[in-house]
C-alpha cells in the first residue's frame, strides 16, 4: 500500500440557491491586509484577493471569510470600524468589493464578511457626534456614557480592566466616561438603543444586497449589558455566574432577541443569509443558543483549537460537539487556527499544555520564539494529521490563510514593528500580541515581500518564508499545499449525511470512525506505526508503506 499522488486542483462549487450550503462547507479565512497586495503599498487589498481567486478555486474551498476591510485607524487590526458600510481606501473601494464578490461567485466560492457589532471606532460619525453633544443627549445614548466616581468624577465608574489591558473606561473632556471593552479607540455601543439595532439591520441588508452570502459575528456574546447605577467591582464581577444568562457584561439572554431580528433579515433573501457567532462562552449549552435556527444559525466551537494533540481530548471534543449539534439542529464547526491565536503548526511543535492555558503557544511567543524549543517538522506533521481528521468530520471546517502552506508563527517581530494593541497594552492572556499569525503570506520564494506585493510588507516577513512559498509548493506534489488541495477535493466527493460511527481500536492513541458511504478515518496520535484496516487508501498525511500508518498521522480509506 502506498500513498496516492496528490491532485492538482478540485472542482468548483456548483452555483445554486442551496439554503444549507454552509452546513459542511470548507471556509477559508482571509485577513485582507496580509493576503495579497495589488498596488505595492505594503498592505493587502481587495484587488489582491480578486487576483488570487484561481488559487482559492484550486485550493478547493467552498467559501471565504474576510476579516474587516472597513475604514479604520487600525487600533485593533481593523476591528475598530469607522464606517460599517464602506471599504477602507487603503484596501479598495466598493466597486473593488463588487468585482471581488463577482469573481469569487464565478468560481463557485461563497463570501462571508466580518460584522463587528459590540463597538464602533472612536472615529465613527456617531461617536464624534457623541463627543460634541452634552451629557444625557440622544447622541451619547448610543454608547455607554456615565459620570465618574470621586468628589469631582475623577475616578472611573468601576475598576474594570479592558480585555487588551488598561482601564475599561475612558474619560472625555466634559468629565464623563465611556465604556471600552477592548481599547479606548473602540467604544462599546449601547444595544438597548433602538437606533443602534436598526442601523445594524441596515448594514446587514447593505452587504447582503451586494451579494454577501453570510456574516461572521465578532464577540457575539458581548452586545447586551446591564449597567446599574452602582457597578460591581472587578473582584465581584469575576465571581459572578457566567452560565445563567444574567452576567452584567457577557452572554446575557437578551442578546438572542437581537439575533432573532437579524434572522428575519437573513430570511428576506433566497437563499437565506448565514451567520456564525464568535461567542466565547462557558458551556456548549450556552453556545448552542447562538446556533439556533431562530438566531444566527451557527456558532464557533474553539474546543479543538484549545485541545492538545491527544486522541482522548480529540474524541471527547468531537463527541460533545456532535451531540450539541444534534440537539440544536445546527451543525458543528471545527477550527485550529485564526487571526487571534498562535498557528497550530507551532502549537503542535511545543510541549502539550495539559489544560494549563486557554491559548497554546503564548509562552513560546512571549519568549521571542526560541528555535531550540520548537519541533518545526513535528509541528507540521501533527498539524496535517489533525487537519485531515478535522476535514473528515461532519460540519463546517474553518481554515486560516497560510495554514495550507504549513506556516509557523512568526514570533521574533521587533517591538517597534508590532501593531497589535494587546502587545502595547500588556494583555495578560497574550504573549507578544497576535501579529505573528498576521504576517503577510509568501507567494514567491524571493522578492521584496516574497510575492505579497511589489514592495515591502506591513509586518516583517522572516527569511524562512522563502521555503514555504505558494508557487514552489504548487509545483511540488508532496507539499503541504498539495496535501490540502487533495484533502479538500476528496472531502467534497466523500461527504454525506452529518453523522459518524466510532470504531473501537483497542489503542488509546488511535481514533477510527466511519462516515456514511464507507469513508473510514484513522488518526494515529502515538509515535508507533499501526496496522490500517482493509480498504482503498485515498489519502494519508504522510507516506504509507506496507499497510501501516506511521505515528502522528491520519489516513482516509474507502471500504
C-alpha positions in Angstrom: 0.0 0.0 0.0 1.5 3.4 -1.0 0.4 7.0 -0.7 -1.7 8.1 -3.7 -0.5 11.0 -5.8 -1.7 14.5 -4.9 -4.4 16.1 -7.0 -3.5 19.4 -8.7 -6.9 21.0 -8.3 -10.5 20.4 -7.4 -13.9 21.1 -9.0 -15.6 24.4 -8.4 -18.6 24.6 -6.1 -21.8 24.4 -8.1 -23.8 27.6 -8.1 -27.3 27.5 -6.8 -29.7 28.5 -4.1 -29.0 25.7 -1.6 -30.0 27.1 1.8 -27.8 24.5 3.6 -24.6 25.2 1.7 -22.8 26.3 4.9 -23.6 23.1 6.9 -20.5 21.2 5.7 -18.6 24.0 3.9 -14.8 24.4 3.9 -14.4 28.1 4.8 -11.1 29.9 4.2 -10.4 32.9 6.4 -8.7 35.9 4.7 -7.1 38.6 6.7 -7.2 41.1 3.8 -4.3 43.4 4.8 -2.0 40.4 4.8 -3.2 38.3 1.9 -2.1 39.9 -1.3 -1.1 43.5 -2.2 -2.0 44.6 -5.7 -0.6 48.1 -5.7 2.7 47.7 -3.8 1.9 49.9 -0.8 2.6 47.1 1.6 -1.0 46.5 2.6 -3.1 43.7 1.2 -6.3 44.8 -0.7 -9.4 43.6 -2.4 -7.9 43.6 -5.8 -5.3 41.3 -4.4 -8.0 38.9 -3.3 -9.6 39.0 -6.7 -6.2 38.2 -8.3 -5.9 35.1 -6.1 -9.3 33.7 -7.0 -7.7 31.0 -9.2 -5.6 30.0 -6.2 -8.6 29.7 -4.0 -10.5 27.7 -6.6 -7.6 25.3 -7.0 -7.4 25.0 -3.2 -11.0 23.8 -3.2 -12.7 25.9 -0.6 -16.4 26.5 -0.6 -16.3 30.0 0.9 -14.0 32.7 2.0 -14.5 34.8 5.2 -12.9 38.2 5.1 -11.8 39.8 8.3 -12.7 43.6 8.5 -11.9 45.7 5.4 -13.9 48.7 6.6 -12.4 52.2 7.1 -10.3 52.0 10.2 -7.3 53.6 12.1 -6.2 50.0 12.8 -6.2 50.5 16.5 -7.2 46.8 16.6 -6.3 45.4 13.2 -9.5 46.7 11.5 -11.9 45.7 14.3 -12.2 49.4 15.2 -14.7 50.3 12.5 -15.2 53.9 11.3 -17.9 53.1 8.8 -19.7 49.7 8.6 -20.9 50.3 5.0 -17.7 51.2 3.2 -14.2 50.0 2.3 -11.0 51.4 3.7 -9.4 53.4 0.9 -6.1 51.6 1.6 -7.8 48.3 0.8 -10.0 49.4 -2.1 -13.4 50.7 -3.0 -17.0 49.4 -3.0 -16.5 48.8 -6.8 -13.5 46.6 -5.9 -15.6 44.8 -3.4 -18.3 44.1 -6.0 -15.7 42.9 -8.5 -14.2 40.6 -5.9 -17.6 39.1 -5.0 -18.4 38.5 -8.7 -15.1 36.8 -9.2 -15.5 34.6 -6.2 -19.0 33.7 -7.1 -18.0 32.9 -10.7 -15.5 30.4 -9.2 -18.3 28.8 -7.1 -17.0 30.4 -3.8 -19.3 32.0 -1.3 -18.5 35.2 0.5 -18.7 35.7 4.3 -17.8 39.1 5.9 -17.0 40.1 9.4 -19.5 42.2 11.3 -18.3 44.0 14.4 -21.4 44.9 16.5 -20.1 45.3 20.0 -18.2 48.5 19.4 -17.5 51.1 16.7 -14.3 53.0 16.4 -13.8 56.4 18.1 -13.7 57.9 14.7 -17.2 56.7 13.8 -19.6 59.6 12.9 -21.8 58.6 15.9 -19.0 58.8 18.4 -17.8 62.1 17.1 -21.3 63.4 17.4 -21.5 62.0 21.0 -18.3 63.8 22.0 -19.7 67.1 20.6 -23.0 66.6 22.4 -23.8 67.4 26.0 -24.3 64.9 28.8 -27.6 63.0 28.6 -28.0 63.7 24.8 -29.5 61.2 22.4 -26.1 61.0 20.7 -24.5 59.8 23.9 -27.3 57.2 24.4 -25.9 55.2 21.5 -22.9 54.4 23.7 -22.3 53.7 27.4 -21.5 57.2 28.9 -21.8 57.9 32.6 -20.4 60.1 35.3 -17.3 59.0 37.3 -16.8 58.4 40.9 -14.9 60.6 43.4 -15.6 64.1 44.6 -15.3 65.5 41.1 -16.0 62.4 39.0 -12.3 62.0 38.5 -12.4 58.2 39.1 -13.8 55.7 36.6 -17.2 54.3 37.2 -15.6 51.0 38.1 -12.2 49.4 38.4 -12.7 47.0 35.5 -9.8 46.1 33.2 -10.1 46.1 29.4 -9.5 42.9 27.5 -6.3 44.3 25.9 -5.1 45.8 29.2 -5.6 49.2 30.8 -8.9 50.6 32.2 -12.3 49.7 30.8 -13.4 53.3 31.0 -12.1 56.4 29.2 -12.7 60.0 30.3 -13.8 62.7 27.8 -13.3 66.4 28.0 -16.5 67.2 29.9 -15.7 64.7 32.7 -17.9 61.8 31.7 -16.5 58.3 31.0 -17.4 55.8 28.2 -17.1 52.0 28.3 -14.5 50.4 26.1 -14.3 46.6 26.5 -11.1 46.4 24.3 -9.3 49.7 23.7 -10.2 53.4 24.2 -10.4 53.5 20.4 -13.3 51.0 20.5 -16.2 52.5 22.4 -18.9 50.0 23.2 -22.3 50.5 21.5 -25.5 50.6 23.6 -27.7 47.8 22.3 -30.6 48.9 24.4 -30.8 51.9 22.0 -33.3 51.3 19.1 -31.1 53.4 16.7 -28.2 51.0 17.2 -30.4 48.0 16.5 -32.0 49.5 13.4 -28.7 50.7 11.9 -27.2 47.2 12.1 -30.2 45.8 10.3 -29.5 48.4 7.6 -25.8 47.2 7.5 -26.8 43.6 7.1 -29.1 44.4 4.2 -26.4 46.6 2.6 -23.9 43.8 2.3 -26.5 41.1 1.6 -27.7 43.3 -1.3 -24.2 43.4 -2.6 -24.1 39.6 -2.8 -22.6 38.6 0.6 -23.7 35.1 1.5 -23.1 35.3 5.2 -21.6 37.0 8.2 -19.1 36.1 11.0 -20.2 38.0 14.1 -17.4 39.3 16.2 -17.7 38.8 20.0 -21.4 38.0 19.5 -21.8 37.3 23.2 -20.9 40.8 24.5 -23.5 43.1 22.9 -26.1 43.4 25.7 -25.0 44.8 29.1 -26.7 45.5 32.4 -25.0 48.6 34.0 -26.8 49.5 37.2 -26.2 52.8 39.0 -23.7 51.1 41.3 -21.4 48.9 39.4 -19.8 45.7 40.9 -16.1 45.8 41.4 -13.6 43.7 39.4 -13.3 41.1 42.1 -17.1 40.8 42.5 -17.5 40.6 38.7 -15.1 37.8 38.5 -17.1 35.7 40.9 -20.4 36.1 39.0 -22.0 33.1 37.3 -21.3 33.2 33.5 -23.7 30.4 32.7 -27.1 31.8 33.8 -27.6 34.4 31.1 -27.6 37.1 33.7 -23.9 38.2 33.9 -23.7 42.0 33.6 -21.3 42.1 30.7 -21.5 38.9 28.7 -23.7 36.2 27.3 -26.9 37.7 28.5 -30.1 36.0 27.4 -31.4 39.3 25.9 -28.8 39.1 23.2 -30.8 36.5 21.4 -33.6 38.9 20.9 -31.2 40.9 18.7 -30.2 37.9 16.7 -33.9 36.9 16.2 -34.3 40.3 14.5 -31.2 39.6 12.4 -32.7 36.2 11.4 -35.7 38.0 10.0 -33.4 40.0 7.8 -31.4 36.9 6.7 -34.7 35.2 5.7 -35.6 38.0 3.4 -33.1 36.6 0.9 -33.0 33.4 -1.2 -31.2 31.5 -0.1 -31.3 32.9 3.5 -28.1 34.6 4.6 -26.0 32.7 7.0 -24.2 33.7 10.2 -21.7 32.2 12.6 -21.1 33.6 16.0 -17.8 34.1 17.7 -19.1 33.5 21.2 -16.5 32.7 23.9 -19.0 31.2 26.4 -18.5 28.7 29.2 -20.6 25.7 28.2 -21.8 24.0 24.9 -25.4 24.7 26.1 -24.8 28.4 26.1 -23.0 28.3 22.7 -26.0 26.4 21.3 -28.3 29.3 21.8 -26.3 31.3 19.2 -26.5 28.5 16.7 -30.3 28.4 17.0 -32.2 28.3 13.6 -34.2 31.3 15.0 -30.9 33.1 15.6 -27.6 33.2 13.8 -27.7 29.5 12.8 -24.1 28.5 13.7 -21.5 29.3 16.4 -17.8 28.7 16.5 -16.5 25.9 18.7 -12.9 26.5 19.8 -12.7 23.3 21.7 -10.4 21.6 19.2 -8.3 24.8 18.9 -7.7 24.6 22.7 -7.0 20.8 22.8 -3.6 19.2 22.8 -2.6 16.8 20.0 -4.1 14.0 22.0 -6.5 11.2 21.0 -8.6 11.3 24.2 -9.1 15.0 24.1 -10.0 15.0 20.4 -12.6 12.2 20.9 -14.2 14.0 23.8 -14.4 17.3 21.9 -15.8 15.7 18.8 -18.4 13.6 20.7 -19.6 16.5 22.8 -19.9 18.9 19.8 -21.7 16.5 17.6 -24.2 15.8 20.4 -24.8 19.6 20.8 -25.4 19.9 17.0 -27.8 17.0 17.2 -29.8 18.7 20.0 -29.9 22.1 18.3 -30.3 21.1 14.7 -27.3 23.2 13.8 -24.0 21.9 12.6 -20.6 21.6 14.2 -17.8 24.0 13.5 -14.1 22.9 13.6 -11.1 25.3 13.6 -7.5 25.1 14.6 -6.1 28.5 13.6 -7.3 32.0 13.0 -6.2 35.7 13.3 -6.3 35.6 17.1 -4.2 32.6 18.0 -0.8 31.1 17.6 -0.7 29.0 14.4 -1.5 25.3 15.1 1.6 24.0 13.3 3.6 25.9 16.0 1.4 24.9 18.9 1.8 21.2 18.0 5.5 21.6 17.8 5.6 22.7 21.5 5.1 20.7 24.7 1.4 19.9 25.4 -0.4 22.3 27.7 -2.4 19.7 29.6 -5.0 22.3 30.5 -2.5 24.9 31.7 -3.7 27.7 29.4 -6.5 28.6 27.0 -4.4 29.6 24.1 -1.4 27.5 23.2 2.0 28.9 22.2 1.6 32.1 24.2 4.6 31.3 26.5 6.8 30.5 23.5 5.9 33.7 21.7 6.5 35.7 24.9 10.0 34.3 25.0 10.6 35.5 21.4 10.2 32.1 19.7 13.3 30.2 20.6 14.1 27.8 17.8 15.5 25.2 20.0 12.2 24.9 21.9 10.1 24.3 18.7 9.9 21.0 16.8 9.3 22.5 13.4 8.9 19.3 11.4 6.9 17.6 14.1 4.6 20.5 14.4 3.7 20.5 10.7 3.4 16.7 10.7 0.9 16.8 13.6 -0.9 19.7 12.2 -1.5 17.9 8.9 -2.7 14.8 10.8 -5.1 16.8 12.9 -6.4 18.8 9.9 -7.0 15.6 7.9 -9.1 14.2 10.8 -10.9 17.5 11.1 -11.8 17.8 7.4 -13.5 14.4 7.7 -15.8 15.4 10.5 -19.4 16.3 9.8 -19.9 20.1 9.9 -18.1 23.2 8.7 -14.3 23.3 8.6 -12.7 26.8 9.0 -9.2 27.2 7.7 -6.9 30.2 8.2 -4.8 31.7 5.4 -1.3 30.3 5.3 -2.1 27.0 7.2 -2.3 25.3 3.8 1.4 26.3 3.3 2.4 24.9 6.7 3.3 28.3 8.0 4.6 28.5 11.6 4.0 31.5 13.9 6.4 34.4 13.4 7.4 35.2 16.9 10.5 37.4 16.6 8.9 40.6 15.3 10.8 43.7 16.7 8.8 45.7 19.2 8.9 48.8 17.0 7.3 46.9 14.2 4.4 45.3 16.1 0.9 46.5 15.6 -1.4 44.6 18.0 -2.8 46.6 20.9 -2.7 43.6 23.2 1.2 43.9 22.9 1.3 47.6 23.7 -1.3 47.4 26.4 0.1 44.4 28.2 -2.8 42.0 27.9 -2.3 39.2 30.4 -3.8 36.5 28.2 -1.5 37.1 25.3 2.2 36.7 24.5 3.6 39.5 22.4 0.4 40.1 20.6 -1.2 38.4 17.6 0.9 39.9 14.9 2.8 36.6 14.4 -0.2 34.9 12.7 -1.0 38.0 10.6 2.3 38.4 8.8 1.7 38.7 5.0 1.8 35.5 3.1 4.7 34.3 1.0 3.6 33.7 -2.6 7.0 33.5 -4.2 10.4 32.3 -2.8 12.1 35.7 -3.5 11.4 39.4 -4.0 11.0 42.3 -1.6 7.9 40.7 0.1 8.0 37.1 -1.2 5.4 37.9 -3.9 3.0 39.6 -1.4 3.4 42.8 -3.3 5.8 44.8 -5.4 7.4 46.4 -2.3 7.7 45.5 1.3 5.0 44.2 3.7 3.3 46.0 6.6 4.6 43.3 9.0 8.2 41.9 8.6 8.4 38.5 6.9 11.2 36.2 8.1 13.8 34.8 5.7 12.5 31.3 6.2 9.2 32.2 4.5 11.1 31.5 1.2 10.8 27.8 1.8 7.1 28.0 2.2 6.2 30.0 -0.9 2.9 29.0 -2.5 4.3 29.0 -6.1 7.0 26.5 -5.1 4.5 24.3 -3.2 2.1 24.3 -6.1 4.7 22.6 -8.3 5.6 20.0 -5.6 3.2 17.0 -5.3 4.5 16.3 -1.8 4.0 19.8 -0.4 1.6 20.9 2.3 -0.4 22.9 -0.2 -0.8 19.8 -2.4 -1.9 17.8 0.6 -4.6 20.4 1.4 -5.8 20.5 -2.2 -6.2 16.8 -2.3 -7.9 16.6 1.0 -10.4 19.3 0.1 -11.1 17.8 -3.3 -11.7 14.4 -1.8 -13.8 15.8 1.1 -16.3 17.2 -1.3 -16.8 13.9 -3.1 -17.0 11.8 0.1 -19.4 13.9 2.1 -22.8 12.5 3.1 -25.2 13.0 5.9 -23.9 14.6 9.1 -23.1 11.6 11.2 -20.2 9.3 12.1 -19.8 6.0 13.9 -16.8 5.3 16.2 -14.9 2.1 15.7 -13.0 0.9 18.8 -9.3 0.4 18.1 -8.1 -1.0 21.4 -5.4 1.6 21.3 -5.7 4.8 23.3 -3.6 6.7 20.8 -5.7 5.8 17.7 -9.0 7.1 16.7 -11.1 5.5 14.0 -14.5 6.5 12.7 -16.6 5.8 9.6 -18.8 8.3 7.8 -21.8 7.2 5.6 -20.8 5.6 2.4 -17.8 3.7 3.8 -15.4 6.6 4.3 -13.0 5.4 7.1 -10.9 7.9 9.0 -7.9 6.7 11.1 -5.8 9.1 13.2 -2.7 7.8 15.0 -1.7 10.3 17.8 1.0 8.0 19.1 4.5 7.5 17.8 4.4 3.8 16.9 3.0 2.7 13.5 -0.3 0.9 13.5 -2.0 -1.5 11.1 -4.5 0.0 8.7 -7.8 -1.8 8.1 -8.5 -3.2 4.6 -9.7 -0.8 2.0 -8.7 1.6 -0.7 -6.2 4.2 0.6 -7.5 7.6 -0.5 -5.1 9.9 1.3 -2.6 9.9 4.1 -0.9 12.8 5.8 2.5 11.1 5.5 3.7 8.4 3.1 2.3 4.9 3.9 4.1 1.7 3.0 3.4 -1.9 4.0 -0.1 -1.2 5.2 1.0 0.5 8.4 0.1 4.1 9.3 3.1 5.8 10.9 2.9 7.7 14.2 1.4 11.2 14.3 -0.5 10.7 11.0 -4.0 10.3 9.6 -5.4 8.3 6.7 -8.7 8.1 4.8 -9.8 4.8 3.3 -12.9 3.6 1.4 -14.2 0.2 2.4 
